[in-house]
Structure formats: C-alpha cells, structure tokens
Amino acid sequence: MTLIYLIAFFVILLAAAGTIFFSSKKIRNNYPVTFRKIPAIGKLWRAIGLSVEDGSRMQVTLGSSDILDPSNASALVGLSALHRLGQLSSTSDQPPICSSGDGSFTLLSKDVLRAVSVETNTRELFDPDSGKLTGITPFSYALGVMNEMQDPAVKANVLIGNFGTEAGFLSITSEANASYTLAASDSIPAQSIFLATTRDVLIGEELFAVPAYLAYNPVHVASLRVQDILRWGIGIALLGATILKLLGIL
C-alpha cells in the first residue's frame, strides 16, 4: 500500500506542476493550444447567444452528490460552467439559475451567482433564490428540477454533475419542453440514459473540458494538456507492461 500511495502522490505532484507550467503566460503565448471540435459544446455557445438575444434563461443543475463524496468533481465542474455562463449572459435581463440536491452545493451556487453579479456590475439582477435546493434525495431533487424546467422563461438546461437513474426524468422533461439540453455526468448509468434521451451529450472526460472550452481560465486549458500527458503516460506504461509480460519478464 505504501508504494501505491507514493505513486499516487507522485502523479498528483506531477499534475499540479504541469498545470502551473502550462498555465504560465509565456507557454500559452509561445505554444497555443488547439482544441478538437466537440459539437455539443459548439451548440452550447449558440444556446448562450440565443438566451441573450431573446431574453430567456438558462438553468444549470448539479446533481445530488454530497460535497464530501469523491463524485463531487463533476458538480464542481458544473459550478465553473455556471460562473462562465453567468459572465457570458451578463447582458441579458435573465441571469442563469442553478439547482442541486445538496445543501453545500446550493450555498456554493448562490455564492457563484453573487460573485458573477459583482464582476459584471449587475448586482440589481442578483436573486439569492436563483440558487435552489430542490430536494435532498435523488428523486425529490429530480422532481424539483423538473418543476423548474416547466418555467416558460427557461429555454436551456445544462445538466452537469453526478446523477443516478433519475437522470432520465430530467433529460426527458427538458426535451419535452423543447428546451436546449446539454447533459454530462461522471456516472456510467447517467451517461447511458443521457445517450438514449438527449441529443447533446458529453462522454467521459469531455465533462471536465467544459470550463476550458468556454474560455473560462488558463488553468483549465493547462489541465487539459496535463490530462493528455498523463493519458499518454498511462498508455505507454500499459503497452510496456504487456510487452514485458509477453517476454516473461513480469
């Protein structure tokens, strides 16, 4: 176990150092990043523009994971996306709203929306109730989110977080209301449900690329580069171990 902890510590240290290195201004200017095209995120940009033009509202929902659970990473990505969506739609008179199934994430979403109102000088539009706790169990949470989706002002729903089988109710309701829907989750059951019920779905690690694709922060772009490096490293290690196994060395 000690060896495993040492390897994990080394990987974390390498990831942190790589993120700091690639986020430096000199590296970003000399070696600009090239993104591969993800159609679903391209449609999200279009949905943001339409929301501003027609005065409609976007809703971000973060799932029902607890902030202390390992599954909270996807909801933290949702908070970053919420921050950026708030910035991009600041010229609209309908700022985004956020729903979640955990009290801690509800407080964090309120704080994110308040911070956006300060950054964009739209304090008069900030409503503390725009961050909502819709339920404390997965299905009560889903029922509350479905009620928010029925609001005629909500024309786009962004589902980013950890969901269970209740994900089907959310995606079907959003699609039934002719709303734009972007769905992403780190949960395998939720991903399979979203694929069957939603047109725009992010698969696997594409979820963690959302903030970078929304041009949120240089650190997010740097983290994608580090992910690619680690992915190549894991692939090379697996290939090397396979060859050594075939040669009888391992």
N, C-alpha and C positions, 0 to 999 in steps of 0.2 A: 504493500500500500504506500510505503514511503516513496518508492520510485514513481508511482503514479502521481502522487502529489507534487513531486519535483517536476515531472513532465508538464503537469497542468500549470504549475507556477511559471515555468519557462515559456509556455505558449501564451499565457496572459501577459507576461512581461514583453514578449516579442510583439504581440498585438498592440499593446499600449505604445511601445517605442515606434513601431511602424506608423501608427496613426498620427503621432506627433510629428514624425519626419515628413510624411506625405501632406500634412495639412499646412506646412510652412509655405509662406508666400513665394519664396524663391523656387521651390519644387513645383508648385502649382503653375507658376508662370512659364517655367522652362519645359515642363512636361505636362501639358494639359491633358486631362482625362477625356477619353472617348467612351460615351455610353452606348451600349447596344439598345436597340429600339424595343420598348415594351409597349405594345398598342394600348393596353388598358390604362397606363399612366398618361399616354397621349390624350386619351378620351377624358381623363380626369382634368387635365389642363383646359380642355374645351368646356367641360361642365362648370369649371370655376368662372370662365369668361361669361358663359350664359347666365350664371347665377347673378353676376354683377349687372349684366345688361337688363335682365327682366325683373330684377329686384326680388328674386326668390331666395330661399335659404338652404344652406347645406347642413346636414346632420352627420356628425361623427359618433359612432358608437364603439365602445372599447371592450365589449365582452364582460364577463363576470368573474374574471380571475382575481384572486387576492393579491395585494401588492407585495406580500411576503412570499408568494409562491414562485418557483422557477419559471412558471409560464407567464410571468408579468412582462417579459421583454417585449412581446408583441403589443401589449397595451401601451407601453412606454413609447413605442414607435408611433402608435396612434396619437399620443399626446403631441409628439413632434410634428406629425402631419396636421393636427388641429391648429397648432401655433402658426404654421406656414399658411394654411388655408385662411386663417383669420387675417393674416397680413395681406394676402393676395386679394381678399374680398373686402378690404377695409373701405373701399369707395362705395360699397353697397350700403343701403339703409337696413339690411337684414343680415347681421353678423351670424356666423355659424353657431349651432348649439351642439352640445355633447351629452351623451347618455352613457351610463355604465352601471354595472351591477355590484360595485364595491364602493364603500364609503370613502376610502382613501383616494381612489381614483376620481371620485366625484369632486372632492376638495381640490385635487390637483388640476382637474379640468377647469374649475372655476378660476383658479389662480392663473392658468394659462390664458384664459379668455380676458381676464382683467389685465394681465401684462400686455396682451395684444392691443387692448383699448388705449393703454398708456403710450405704447410705442407708436401707434398710428394716430394719436390725438383724436380718438373717438370715444372718449370717456362717457359722453352723454348716451351712447348706444349700449353701453355695458349693462347687462342684466344679470344679477347673481343667480337667478333661476335658469340661466342658459346652460349651466352645468347640472345635470339631473341624475339622481339615483332612482332608477325606475323599478328596482326590485332587488332583493337580497338573495334570492335563489335563482338559478338559471332560467326557469320558465316564467317566474314572476317578472324577472328582468326583461325577458323577451316580450312579454305581454305589454309592459310599459313602453318599450321601444316601438312596438307595433302601433300603439296609440299615438306616439309622436309622429310616426310616418304618415298617419292619416291627416296631419295638418296640411291644408292646401298650400301653405307657403313653402313647405319643404319639397324641393324638386330634385334633390340629390342626396343620396345616403352613402356614406363611406364606412364600411364595416371593417375595422382593423383591431384585432385583439384575439384573445383565446375564447373560442366558442365550443359548445358541445352540440348535441343534436338539435338544440333549439335554434341553431343557425338556419335551419330550413324555414321556420316561421318568419324569420327576419327577411331573408332574401326573397321569398315568395311574396310577402306583403309589399316590399319595396317595388318589385317588378310589376305587381298587380296595380299599383298606383301610378304606373307609367313614369316612375322616377328613375333617374340615372343611379346605378348601383355599382360601386366598386367594392369587392369583397376580398379579404385577405386574412389568413389565420395561420398560426403555427400548429394548429390541431389537425391531425390527419382526418378524423371524421368530418370536421367542419369543411376542410378543403374539398372532400369528395362531395359533400352536399352542395357547396357553392358551385362546383363544376357542373352539377346537374341542374341547378336552378337559376344561375346568374350568368350574364353574358360576359362581364369583365371580371376576371379572377386573377389574382396573383398567386403563383405557386412557389412553394419552398422559400428560398432565401430572397426571392423578389420582394417579399414583405418588408424586409429590412433595408431595401434600397429606396423605399418611397421618399424619405426625407431628402436623400441625395438628389433624386430625380426632380424634386420640387425646388431645387436650388436653395436649400434651407441653410446649410452651414458647411464650410470647408471640411470640418471634422467628419461629417457624414460621407463626403466624397472620399476622403482619405480612408475611412473604414472599409469602403468597398474595395479599394486597392489591396488593403491588408487581407480581406477575405479571399480575394483571388490568389494572393501569395500563399496563404495557408491552405487553400484548396489544392494548389499545385503541389505543395509540400506533402500533403496527405496522400495525394495520388502517387507521387514518386515513392513515398515510403511503402505504400501497399504493393506497388509494382516490384520494388526491390525485395520486399519480404517474400513475394510469390516466387521470384527467381531463385532466391536463396533456398526456399523450401523445395523447389524442384531439383535443385542441385544437391539436396540432402545436407546442407549446412545448418539449417534450422531444424 
